Amino acid sequence: MSDQQGWTYTTEDGLYAVDKFTDEGKSAFILLLETDKEVATLRKTMAKLEMALRGFNQAIGQQLTEDMLVEEEEADEPVKSESHEI
């Protein structure tokens, strides 16, 4: 794992040389970097999906007309469930 030469890890206590970490520490550092990259990718994906949802809702909203409205009927009795769950 000589790739970490020159890399540093920062905490409140100071700056640490990654190339001096134990093998376990180096592995954890690499996993930390990979996980951080995945989180960034997922955030981008979430932004894209949220934008798509807004676009879909806008497209639906633009085609709505009054004749599509449905009048809600008041229920006389509550709906009874066949479920026997506790």
N, C-alpha and C positions, 0 to 999 in steps of 0.2 A: 504494500500500500504506500509506495513512495510518492504517489500523486499528491499527497497532502503537504508536501514540503512548501513552506511559505504560507500555508493557510493558517488562519487564527480563529479562535473561538473566544467570544467576549462575554463576560459576566459582570456583575456589579463589583466583583473583587479584582478584575483586571483582564488582561489579554493573555490567552494561552496558545502555545504553539501546538498545532494538531499533530505534527510529525513526532512529538514527544509523548503523545497519548499511548496508552496500552493498546494492544490489538483490539480488545473489546471496545475501548473508547473510540478508536478509529472507525470501527464498523458502525458504531452508533452514530458517529458524526456523518458518515456517508449516508446512512439511512435517514438522518435528519435532513440532509440536503435534498435527497430524493423525495422525501415526504413533503417538504416545503414546496418543491417544484410541482408535485401532484396537486397540492392545495391551490396553488396559483392557477393551474390548469382548470381545476374544478370551479374556481371562482369565475373564470372567463366563461366556462360552459354555463354556469348559473346565470350570468349576465345575458348570454345569448338566449337562453330559454325564457327568462323573464321578459326580454324584449319580444320574443316570438309570441308569448301569451298576450302581451299588450296589443300586438298587431292583430292577433286572432280576434280578441275582444272588440277591437275597433272595426274590423271587417264585419263582424256579426252585428254590431251596433248600427253601422251604416245601412244595413239592409232591412232593419226592423221597421214594420209599419203598424199602424193601429189595428188593422184587421187581423194581425197575428196575435193580439192580446187574448188571453184566456181569462174568463171570469172565474174566480175561485168560489166554490160552493162551501157553505158552512156545514161542517159535519154535525149531525144531530147527536150522535153517540160517539164516544171515543172508540178507536179501532182496537179490537180485542186480539191479543196474540195467542197463537197456538203453542207457543214456547213454554216449556216446563223448567226453564233454567232458573237457578236460584241466584 
